[in-house]
Amino acid sequence: MTPMQSLRILTPSQRNTVIASFLGWTLDAFDFFILVFVIKDIAKEFNTSIPAVSIAIFLTLAMRPIGALLFGLASDRYGRRLTLMVDVLLYSLLELLSGFSTGLTMFIVLRLLYGVAMGGEWGVGASLTMETVPPQARGLVSGLLQAGYPAGYLLASIVFFLLYPIIGWRGMFFVGALPALLVLYIRRNVEESPAFLKRQQQVQKPFMTVLKNNVPLFIWTVILMTAFNFFSHGTQDIYPTFLEAQRGYDSHTTGAIAIVYNIGAICGGLFFGSLSQRIGRRKAIVIAALLAIPAAWFWVYAPGPVLLAAGAFVLQFFVQGAWGVIPVHLNELSPDEVRGTFPGFAYQLGNLLASGNATLQTTLAAHWNGDYALALFSVAIAVAAAVALLAGFGYEKRNVEFGIPDSQPPHPVTTVIQKSA
């Protein structure tokens, strides 16, 4: 089935759900990535160092598992739709308040709380979407949903490019409060997950009981998502700082390059998400991760802004290409009873374990006399290999039916395939 055929089989209600979840993740990522463009400005205003401000990134990522667990449990009990609306309102409010920070401590506390809200969005939105669309459309929709992350980065890049000279770093956070308007769209146009409604008619098992029955799967998923989060954050969070601090580019050039590589990321997510529907989730991830390795050199060492932007485009095509498979992959692997909690919690625990990435890379760069390129390159190569190995020898349950109890946990390197029309 072609991507266009996958989209055409969606009903209007299903399309509304996809749009809402895509925008929820896009705007959440937009709010997060605002910070990576203004680290230097915040450090200057609060009279501190870049590594000190980067702790805010660390704490945002570190708090996301708490949000994933709390909002995930709420979505498994009260529904995906209501929980998603509450989450979007909360992260929008905290983004607005960040712009009013009077000092570094206040700013870090607000970003810590924002991390809780951010941690809840992905798992709830992904489960709502994957449980709503037909199995044969899952691959493309997965890529589209995950493309919301680089789309949010792209949106932040555009706002930084166009408005930063006018509104400053505080104004960037004020703009980040606009996602609250998405709640109106969700309330009017989005229906509850059919699989969730079906599960409500069955006996519900406690989350910890289901987790104990799936310990190997859960541990592998957390380790995989740790590598994946190093893969994304290790190639994104400090890259604008590298462009400004080491290459000496101004905000316009940095913003322009960011726009280019986020377009590559969106294209990659859509391409490999669709590819996974045909060749399998594991194979698509492995191919994308391995191809990122030779692209990494051009991403940091290409001469001049044009070639550097081209290298960044290619690298993010593969990095987010691998990520484009993750929403469908984790939701298919999740035990049916806890799909609102399991994928997001595992994902965000991986974020926790990788949350020191920004501090690690800035510290390495400082140790290497300001060589951000070497810090970025080293991490990218190592984690690309780790992602390929973990995914290649892991689990898969492609096209598994949702809304029914699992008879047993999946086994490694086993694919469950149901033919689609």
DOZANU-883958 format. One record per residue (C-alpha): residue in one letter; z, y, x; residue number from 1. Coordinates in pm, 1 decimal. Layout:
BEGIN
NODE/a/Z/Y/X/NUM
...
! end
This chain:
BEGIN
NODE/m/0.0/0.0/0.0/1
NODE/t/-102.5/341.0/139.1/2
NODE/p/139.6/636.4/151.2/3
NODE/m/-44.0/807.9/-134.4/4
NODE/q/-26.1/492.4/-346.1/5
NODE/s/347.8/473.8/-274.7/6
NODE/l/394.6/827.6/-402.0/7
NODE/r/178.4/775.8/-710.5/8
NODE/i/386.4/483.2/-836.5/9
NODE/l/698.7/701.9/-854.6/10
NODE/t/797.4/823.6/-1200.1/11
NODE/p/878.9/1195.1/-1252.5/12
NODE/s/1248.5/1107.8/-1256.9/13
NODE/q/1220.0/915.8/-929.2/14
NODE/r/1031.0/1204.1/-769.4/15
NODE/n/1307.5/1444.5/-871.6/16
NODE/t/1563.4/1220.4/-704.6/17
NODE/v/1360.3/1202.2/-384.4/18
NODE/i/1316.2/1580.8/-382.4/19
NODE/a/1686.6/1645.6/-440.1/20
NODE/s/1801.0/1403.8/-169.3/21
NODE/f/1539.9/1533.5/74.4/22
NODE/l/1649.3/1892.8/15.8/23
NODE/g/2016.2/1798.5/39.2/24
NODE/w/1967.8/1649.4/385.4/25
NODE/t/1726.1/1925.5/489.5/26
NODE/l/1965.7/2204.7/400.2/27
NODE/d/2262.5/2018.8/546.2/28
NODE/a/2074.7/1981.8/876.4/29
NODE/f/1966.9/2346.2/855.3/30
NODE/d/2331.2/2451.0/833.3/31
NODE/f/2423.8/2227.9/1127.8/32
NODE/f/2142.8/2334.9/1360.3/33
NODE/i/2203.1/2705.3/1310.3/34
NODE/l/2482.5/2664.7/1561.8/35
NODE/v/2265.9/2521.0/1841.4/36
NODE/f/2058.2/2839.7/1846.4/37
NODE/v/2351.2/3081.0/1871.7/38
NODE/i/2596.3/2906.8/2106.5/39
NODE/k/2541.3/3168.5/2377.3/40
NODE/d/2598.1/3457.6/2135.5/41
NODE/i/2920.6/3311.4/1995.9/42
NODE/a/3049.1/3244.9/2347.7/43
NODE/k/2971.8/3604.9/2443.4/44
NODE/e/3137.6/3758.9/2136.0/45
NODE/f/3450.9/3545.3/2164.2/46
NODE/n/3461.7/3591.1/2543.3/47
NODE/t/3448.2/3220.2/2625.5/48
NODE/s/3211.8/2963.5/2781.7/49
NODE/i/2920.1/2768.2/2635.7/50
NODE/p/3100.5/2431.0/2684.7/51
NODE/a/3399.9/2574.3/2495.7/52
NODE/v/3183.6/2666.0/2197.0/53
NODE/s/3002.0/2331.3/2215.9/54
NODE/i/3334.7/2172.3/2117.9/55
NODE/a/3249.0/2292.5/1766.7/56
NODE/i/2945.3/2061.4/1772.2/57
NODE/f/3165.4/1777.6/1895.4/58
NODE/l/3421.0/1828.0/1617.6/59
NODE/t/3154.3/1861.7/1349.9/60
NODE/l/3008.8/1527.1/1450.6/61
NODE/a/3350.9/1368.5/1500.0/62
NODE/m/3466.2/1453.6/1146.4/63
NODE/r/3156.4/1316.8/975.4/64
NODE/p/3293.8/958.4/940.2/65
NODE/i/3583.3/1093.4/734.6/66
NODE/g/3340.1/1267.2/502.6/67
NODE/a/3119.0/959.9/482.1/68
NODE/l/3416.1/743.5/385.3/69
NODE/l/3566.2/986.8/132.4/70
NODE/f/3243.0/1086.4/-38.8/71
NODE/g/3107.2/732.3/-11.4/72
NODE/l/3407.6/583.4/-188.7/73
NODE/a/3381.2/857.0/-451.2/74
NODE/s/3011.6/779.7/-506.7/75
NODE/d/3081.0/406.4/-543.8/76
NODE/r/3345.4/487.5/-805.0/77
NODE/y/3222.5/798.5/-986.5/78
NODE/g/2848.5/789.0/-919.1/79
NODE/r/2601.6/920.3/-661.5/80
NODE/r/2482.8/1221.8/-862.9/81
NODE/l/2817.4/1395.6/-924.5/82
NODE/t/2939.6/1326.1/-571.7/83
NODE/l/2623.2/1472.7/-421.0/84
NODE/m/2665.9/1796.7/-617.2/85
NODE/v/3027.0/1840.1/-503.1/86
NODE/d/2930.2/1771.7/-143.9/87
NODE/v/2645.9/2026.5/-138.8/88
NODE/l/2873.8/2296.6/-282.5/89
NODE/l/3140.0/2225.4/-22.4/90
NODE/y/2920.9/2235.1/286.8/91
NODE/s/2750.4/2554.8/162.9/92
NODE/l/3085.6/2729.3/117.5/93
NODE/l/3208.5/2627.4/462.7/94
NODE/e/2883.6/2748.1/618.9/95
NODE/l/2932.2/3088.3/457.3/96
NODE/l/3291.0/3113.5/578.7/97
NODE/s/3181.6/3028.1/935.2/98
NODE/g/2998.3/3359.2/947.7/99
NODE/f/3326.3/3543.2/884.3/100
NODE/s/3507.5/3386.1/1181.5/101
NODE/t/3726.2/3630.7/1371.1/102
NODE/g/3781.5/3411.6/1675.4/103
NODE/l/3693.1/3082.3/1838.2/104
NODE/t/3986.5/2892.9/1684.2/105
NODE/m/3896.7/2994.5/1330.0/106
NODE/f/3532.0/2912.3/1393.0/107
NODE/i/3612.9/2565.4/1529.9/108
NODE/v/3843.7/2484.3/1236.2/109
NODE/l/3573.8/2579.7/987.3/110
NODE/r/3312.9/2371.5/1170.5/111
NODE/l/3557.7/2080.1/1171.5/112
NODE/l/3587.1/2102.7/791.7/113
NODE/y/3212.0/2146.5/764.1/114
NODE/g/3176.0/1816.5/950.1/115
NODE/v/3364.7/1640.5/669.2/116
NODE/a/3122.9/1776.8/409.4/117
NODE/m/2817.5/1709.2/624.5/118
NODE/g/2930.5/1351.8/676.6/119
NODE/g/2924.0/1283.2/305.1/120
NODE/e/2570.8/1398.4/227.7/121
NODE/w/2352.5/1142.6/403.8/122
NODE/g/2513.0/825.0/270.0/123
NODE/v/2533.0/947.4/-88.7/124
NODE/g/2182.7/1093.2/-93.3/125
NODE/a/2026.1/792.7/80.0/126
NODE/s/2188.6/538.7/-152.8/127
NODE/l/2091.8/743.1/-461.1/128
NODE/t/1730.0/756.8/-342.8/129
NODE/m/1687.4/399.9/-217.1/130
NODE/e/1845.6/258.2/-532.8/131
NODE/t/1613.0/467.4/-750.8/132
NODE/v/1265.2/416.5/-598.7/133
NODE/p/1070.9/84.6/-626.5/134
NODE/p/1088.4/-152.3/-324.1/135
NODE/q/723.0/-104.7/-226.9/136
NODE/a/779.4/271.1/-187.3/137
NODE/r/1097.2/246.2/18.5/138
NODE/g/935.6/273.0/362.4/139
NODE/l/752.6/599.1/296.3/140
NODE/v/1044.1/746.9/102.2/141
NODE/s/1278.8/652.0/386.3/142
NODE/g/1060.7/839.6/632.5/143
NODE/l/1040.7/1134.4/394.5/144
NODE/l/1416.5/1138.3/339.3/145
NODE/q/1496.4/1123.8/710.1/146
NODE/a/1231.0/1388.1/775.0/147
NODE/g/1472.2/1619.5/598.2/148
NODE/y/1678.3/1626.5/918.1/149
NODE/p/1406.5/1770.6/1145.1/150
NODE/a/1285.2/1976.4/849.5/151
NODE/g/1629.3/2138.4/844.9/152
NODE/y/1603.6/2193.6/1219.9/153
NODE/l/1256.3/2341.4/1162.5/154
NODE/l/1391.6/2571.9/893.5/155
NODE/a/1670.0/2685.3/1125.9/156
NODE/s/1406.2/2744.4/1396.7/157
NODE/i/1199.7/2961.0/1163.1/158
NODE/v/1500.6/3163.7/1048.9/159
NODE/f/1606.2/3206.9/1412.5/160
NODE/f/1252.7/3310.2/1509.9/161
NODE/l/1207.9/3560.4/1225.6/162
NODE/l/1552.5/3689.4/1130.2/163
NODE/y/1789.0/3647.1/1424.0/164
NODE/p/1696.3/3978.8/1591.1/165
NODE/i/1779.2/4150.6/1260.0/166
NODE/i/2078.9/3961.7/1118.6/167
NODE/g/2248.6/3825.6/1434.5/168
NODE/w/2446.5/3505.5/1461.7/169
NODE/r/2677.7/3583.4/1169.0/170
NODE/g/2384.0/3651.2/939.9/171
NODE/m/2241.1/3310.9/1031.8/172
NODE/f/2549.8/3146.0/882.6/173
NODE/f/2534.5/3366.9/572.2/174
NODE/v/2179.2/3245.1/509.4/175
NODE/g/2319.1/2892.4/543.3/176
NODE/a/2510.3/2933.7/216.3/177
NODE/l/2190.0/2924.3/9.0/178
NODE/p/2187.3/2540.7/-28.5/179
NODE/a/2450.7/2581.6/-301.3/180
NODE/l/2161.2/2662.0/-535.3/181
NODE/l/2040.5/2302.0/-497.8/182
NODE/v/2325.3/2190.2/-724.7/183
NODE/l/2151.2/2352.1/-1019.4/184
NODE/y/1839.9/2143.2/-955.2/185
NODE/i/2039.1/1819.8/-920.7/186
NODE/r/2231.2/1883.4/-1240.0/187
NODE/r/1915.7/1950.9/-1440.2/188
NODE/n/1664.2/1704.5/-1296.1/189
NODE/v/1835.9/1409.2/-1127.0/190
NODE/e/1956.4/1094.1/-1302.2/191
NODE/e/2220.5/850.0/-1184.9/192
NODE/s/2119.5/551.2/-969.8/193
NODE/p/2007.3/255.3/-1186.4/194
NODE/a/2164.2/11.6/-941.3/195
NODE/f/2497.8/195.6/-961.2/196
NODE/l/2491.5/183.3/-1341.7/197
NODE/k/2411.2/-188.1/-1328.6/198
NODE/r/2694.1/-253.1/-1084.3/199
NODE/q/2939.0/-77.2/-1317.9/200
NODE/q/2898.6/-368.3/-1559.0/201
NODE/q/3018.3/-615.4/-1296.0/202
NODE/v/3352.6/-681.4/-1129.8/203
NODE/q/3400.7/-438.7/-840.4/204
NODE/k/3537.6/-560.0/-506.8/205
NODE/p/3747.0/-321.2/-291.2/206
NODE/f/3564.1/-167.5/2.2/207
NODE/m/3791.7/-330.4/261.5/208
NODE/t/3738.7/-673.5/105.9/209
NODE/v/3361.6/-637.8/129.1/210
NODE/l/3392.0/-501.0/482.1/211
NODE/k/3599.1/-799.3/598.7/212
NODE/n/3327.0/-1031.2/471.6/213
NODE/n/3064.6/-846.4/675.9/214
NODE/v/3239.9/-771.2/1005.2/215
NODE/p/2955.5/-875.7/1244.3/216
NODE/l/2700.8/-675.9/1044.5/217
NODE/f/2925.9/-370.4/1033.7/218
NODE/i/3003.5/-377.0/1406.8/219
NODE/w/2635.2/-414.6/1495.8/220
NODE/t/2541.8/-130.0/1258.3/221
NODE/v/2799.7/105.0/1412.1/222
NODE/i/2680.4/25.7/1765.5/223
NODE/l/2317.9/73.1/1660.6/224
NODE/m/2399.0/407.9/1500.0/225
NODE/t/2589.3/517.6/1809.5/226
NODE/a/2274.1/466.3/2013.2/227
NODE/f/2065.4/635.1/1744.4/228
NODE/n/2291.1/940.4/1734.1/229
NODE/f/2278.1/976.4/2110.8/230
NODE/f/1900.4/945.1/2070.0/231
NODE/s/1874.7/1235.0/1824.7/232
NODE/h/2155.2/1465.9/1935.6/233
NODE/g/2083.3/1394.9/2300.6/234
NODE/t/1730.3/1526.8/2255.7/235
NODE/q/1805.7/1815.1/2017.5/236
NODE/d/2144.0/1984.5/2040.7/237
NODE/i/2123.4/2131.8/2391.1/238
NODE/y/1746.7/2163.2/2411.8/239
NODE/p/1739.4/2529.7/2296.4/240
NODE/t/2010.4/2605.7/2553.5/241
NODE/f/1792.5/2438.5/2821.1/242
NODE/l/1496.4/2652.7/2716.9/243
NODE/e/1698.4/2973.8/2735.6/244
NODE/a/1943.7/2909.7/3019.3/245
NODE/q/1723.5/2710.5/3261.1/246
NODE/r/1366.5/2804.4/3166.4/247
NODE/g/1459.1/3163.0/3086.4/248
NODE/y/1267.2/3185.0/2757.7/249
NODE/d/1360.9/3447.1/2499.7/250
NODE/s/1458.9/3373.8/2138.9/251
NODE/h/1099.5/3401.5/2013.2/252
NODE/t/961.9/3148.3/2262.4/253
NODE/t/1256.2/2914.7/2208.8/254
NODE/g/1214.6/2938.1/1832.8/255
NODE/a/840.2/2876.8/1856.7/256
NODE/i/884.8/2564.4/2069.7/257
NODE/a/1150.8/2438.2/1828.8/258
NODE/i/910.8/2485.4/1538.3/259
NODE/v/647.6/2277.6/1719.5/260
NODE/y/872.0/1984.2/1806.8/261
NODE/n/1026.3/1970.7/1461.4/262
NODE/i/680.3/1943.3/1309.3/263
NODE/g/631.1/1645.4/1541.2/264
NODE/a/962.1/1500.1/1424.3/265
NODE/i/864.0/1525.6/1057.6/266
NODE/c/526.8/1361.4/1123.3/267
NODE/g/694.0/1081.7/1319.5/268
NODE/g/946.3/1004.8/1048.4/269
NODE/l/676.7/978.3/783.5/270
NODE/f/448.3/767.6/1003.6/271
NODE/f/701.3/510.4/1121.0/272
NODE/g/879.4/496.7/785.6/273
NODE/s/548.7/397.6/623.9/274
NODE/l/467.6/162.8/912.0/275
NODE/s/797.4/-21.6/861.6/276
NODE/q/687.9/-118.0/509.8/277
NODE/r/400.6/-316.2/663.9/278
NODE/i/531.4/-452.8/996.3/279
NODE/g/906.5/-460.2/931.0/280
NODE/r/1198.9/-229.9/1001.6/281
NODE/r/1296.5/-370.1/1341.6/282
NODE/k/944.3/-370.1/1486.7/283
NODE/a/879.4/-10.6/1380.4/284
NODE/i/1203.1/109.2/1543.8/285
NODE/v/1136.0/-79.2/1868.2/286
NODE/i/783.4/59.7/1902.9/287
NODE/a/897.8/418.4/1844.3/288
NODE/a/1192.1/391.7/2086.2/289
NODE/l/987.9/240.2/2368.3/290
NODE/l/713.2/501.1/2336.0/291
NODE/a/974.0/777.3/2366.6/292
NODE/i/1049.4/671.7/2725.2/293
NODE/p/721.7/784.9/2889.0/294
NODE/a/717.3/1097.4/2668.9/295
NODE/a/1057.8/1213.7/2796.8/296
NODE/w/929.0/1346.5/3129.5/297
NODE/f/685.4/1592.3/2970.7/298
NODE/w/956.8/1701.6/2728.3/299
NODE/v/1165.8/1862.8/3005.5/300
NODE/y/945.4/1888.5/3316.3/301
NODE/a/606.3/2000.4/3182.9/302
NODE/p/506.0/2337.9/3333.5/303
NODE/g/480.8/2636.7/3101.6/304
NODE/p/584.9/2679.8/2738.6/305
NODE/v/262.8/2540.2/2587.8/306
NODE/l/276.1/2205.6/2769.7/307
NODE/l/652.1/2191.1/2722.8/308
NODE/a/605.7/2236.1/2348.1/309
NODE/a/341.5/1960.4/2345.9/310
NODE/g/576.1/1723.7/2531.2/311
NODE/a/858.1/1806.9/2291.2/312
NODE/f/628.1/1744.4/1993.8/313
NODE/v/540.9/1396.3/2121.2/314
NODE/l/897.8/1301.6/2210.6/315
NODE/q/1038.1/1406.7/1873.7/316
NODE/f/752.2/1225.9/1698.9/317
NODE/f/892.5/902.8/1844.6/318
NODE/v/1264.0/988.4/1825.5/319
NODE/q/1252.4/1082.7/1458.9/320
NODE/g/990.1/814.8/1402.4/321
NODE/a/1256.2/557.5/1482.7/322
NODE/w/1500.9/749.7/1265.4/323
NODE/g/1256.0/747.5/974.9/324
NODE/v/1326.8/377.6/924.4/325
NODE/i/1705.5/415.3/914.8/326
NODE/p/1769.0/522.1/550.1/327
NODE/v/1589.5/218.9/406.7/328
NODE/h/1705.0/-16.8/683.5/329
NODE/l/2077.4/53.6/641.2/330
NODE/n/2061.9/58.5/262.3/331
NODE/e/1881.6/-276.4/253.1/332
NODE/l/2137.2/-426.1/491.2/333
NODE/s/2435.2/-287.5/299.9/334
NODE/p/2637.4/-514.2/71.0/335
NODE/d/2537.4/-412.2/-279.7/336
NODE/e/2890.3/-337.5/-402.5/337
NODE/v/2951.2/-60.7/-145.0/338
NODE/r/2608.1/88.4/-82.6/339
NODE/g/2740.1/440.3/-138.9/340
NODE/t/2993.2/391.1/142.3/341
NODE/f/2869.3/129.7/390.9/342
NODE/p/2548.8/291.3/529.4/343
NODE/g/2691.0/642.3/555.4/344
NODE/f/3024.3/529.5/701.6/345
NODE/a/2855.3/315.3/967.3/346
NODE/y/2610.3/594.8/1043.7/347
NODE/q/2884.6/853.7/1082.4/348
NODE/l/3108.7/627.5/1288.8/349
NODE/g/2812.9/609.0/1524.6/350
NODE/n/2810.2/987.8/1514.3/351
NODE/l/3177.1/989.6/1607.9/352
NODE/l/3118.0/767.1/1908.0/353
NODE/a/2826.5/988.8/2013.4/354
NODE/s/2995.4/1318.5/1921.9/355
NODE/g/3072.2/1407.9/2281.9/356
NODE/n/2703.0/1428.5/2364.6/357
NODE/a/2675.1/1809.5/2370.1/358
NODE/t/2986.6/1847.4/2582.6/359
NODE/l/2868.4/1562.3/2808.0/360
NODE/q/2526.2/1714.8/2864.1/361
NODE/t/2651.7/2070.3/2920.0/362
NODE/t/2914.7/1938.6/3162.2/363
NODE/l/2654.8/1731.3/3349.9/364
NODE/a/2424.2/2030.9/3367.4/365
NODE/a/2703.6/2246.8/3506.1/366
NODE/h/2786.4/1975.0/3761.9/367
NODE/w/2420.2/1963.2/3864.1/368
NODE/n/2404.8/2339.1/3923.7/369
NODE/g/2270.7/2425.5/3581.3/370
NODE/d/2009.0/2149.0/3569.3/371
NODE/y/1990.5/2092.4/3193.4/372
NODE/a/1658.4/1912.0/3236.7/373
NODE/l/1813.6/1628.7/3435.8/374
NODE/a/2102.7/1594.4/3188.6/375
NODE/l/1862.4/1575.8/2893.2/376
NODE/f/1621.1/1338.0/3065.3/377
NODE/s/1891.2/1094.4/3179.3/378
NODE/v/2043.6/1057.0/2834.3/379
NODE/a/1706.1/1026.1/2659.0/380
NODE/i/1584.0/739.9/2878.8/381
NODE/a/1908.2/542.4/2856.2/382
NODE/v/1950.4/564.8/2479.9/383
NODE/a/1582.3/495.6/2402.2/384
NODE/a/1616.4/162.3/2581.4/385
NODE/a/1945.3/91.5/2402.2/386
NODE/v/1793.6/163.4/2058.5/387
NODE/a/1500.2/-70.0/2126.3/388
NODE/l/1725.8/-355.5/2239.6/389
NODE/l/1980.7/-322.6/1960.2/390
NODE/a/1720.6/-293.9/1685.9/391
NODE/g/1496.3/-567.5/1826.3/392
NODE/f/1772.9/-826.5/1833.8/393
NODE/g/1948.9/-711.5/1516.6/394
NODE/y/1938.9/-769.8/1141.6/395
NODE/e/1677.5/-707.1/876.0/396
NODE/k/1652.9/-753.8/496.0/397
NODE/r/1325.7/-585.9/410.2/398
NODE/n/1260.9/-533.7/36.4/399
NODE/v/1585.9/-698.5/-74.0/400
NODE/e/1661.0/-645.3/-443.8/401
NODE/f/1931.8/-391.3/-528.5/402
NODE/g/2183.7/-415.2/-809.3/403
NODE/i/2286.0/-779.0/-759.7/404
NODE/p/2581.6/-926.2/-565.1/405
NODE/d/2505.1/-1056.4/-215.3/406
NODE/s/2563.1/-1430.3/-185.6/407
NODE/q/2623.7/-1406.7/189.6/408
NODE/p/2594.6/-1157.5/476.6/409
NODE/p/2257.3/-1135.6/653.4/410
NODE/h/2203.9/-1312.3/984.3/411
NODE/p/2062.5/-1150.7/1298.6/412
NODE/v/1685.4/-1152.8/1352.1/413
NODE/t/1629.2/-1271.5/995.1/414
NODE/t/1391.9/-1090.0/763.2/415
NODE/v/1407.7/-1114.9/386.5/416
NODE/i/1064.6/-1020.5/254.5/417
NODE/q/961.2/-989.2/-106.5/418
NODE/k/590.5/-932.4/-171.8/419
NODE/s/514.8/-599.3/-333.3/420
NODE/a/237.8/-531.1/-577.3/421
! end
